Amino acid sequence: MASPRLELEEIQPLQQDAARPEPAVAEARHWIEQVTGRSFGDKDFRSGLENGILLCELLNAIKPGLVKKINRLSTPIAGLVSIFN
């Protein structure tokens, strides 16, 4: 069995890399842009999805008509309203 100290040393580099975007995030961003035909622009991954509009567009690209009405207001709650309608 490995010592706890060795395990902690193995974890430390992973925590230091947390500030850099993971390849999976870049891949997901690229996939969403390809499927929806929309760009995140200058927003990071989280900010680009935060209002829910791009997520609703992704859902409709995968299954047309799934989200009946997309609320495009710039309020933080607007995206949630789209998802629950």
N, C-alpha and C positions, 0 to 999 in steps of 0.2 A: 504494500500500500504506500502511495506517495505521501510525503509529509505535507501538512497544511501549508507550510511555508513555500514549498515548491508550487503548490497549486495557486497560491496567492500571486507568486511571481509570474505564473503563466497568464493570470487574469489581468494584471496591470497593463500590459501593452494593449489589450483590447479596450480598456477604458480610455487610454490616451488617444486611440484612434476614433473615439466616438465623435469628436468634433468634425471629422471629415465625413462627407456623405458616403454611405455604403454603396457598393456596386448595385445592390438590389434596388435601392432608391432611384438611382439613375436609370436602371432598366425599367422600373415601373413607370417613371415619368415619361420615358421615351414611348413605352407601349400605350399609355393613356393618350399622348399626343397623336400617335399614329391612328388609334382607333377613333378618336373624336374629331381629328382634323383641327384641333385647337391647340394653342401653345400656352405654356405656363408664363411665357414672357420673362420678365425679370424677377418673378416671384420664386421663392424656394418651394419645395414640394408641399410642405404643410400649409403655407400661405395660399398656394394655388388651389388647394382643395378645401380650405377653411369655410368658405361661404356656401359650399355645396353645389354650386352651379355646374362646375366641371364634372363632379360625381354624377349628377343627374344626366348630363349629356353623355357620359360614359355608359350609364345604364340604358339610356335610349338607343345608343349605338349598338349595344349588345342585343337588346330586346326592344325594338321600336314600339313606342306607345306605352312603355312601362310607367314612365313618369308623365302624367297627363299635362301638368302645368309646371313650368320652371319659373320660380319667382326670382327675377333678376335684380331686385332692389339691392342696394349696397349695404344693407344692415346685416349684422352677424347672424341673426335668427332667420333671415330670408331663405337660406338653403335648407334649413330644417323644415320650414313650411312646405317647400317643394316636395320633400321626401315623404311627408306624412299626408299629402293630398292625393 
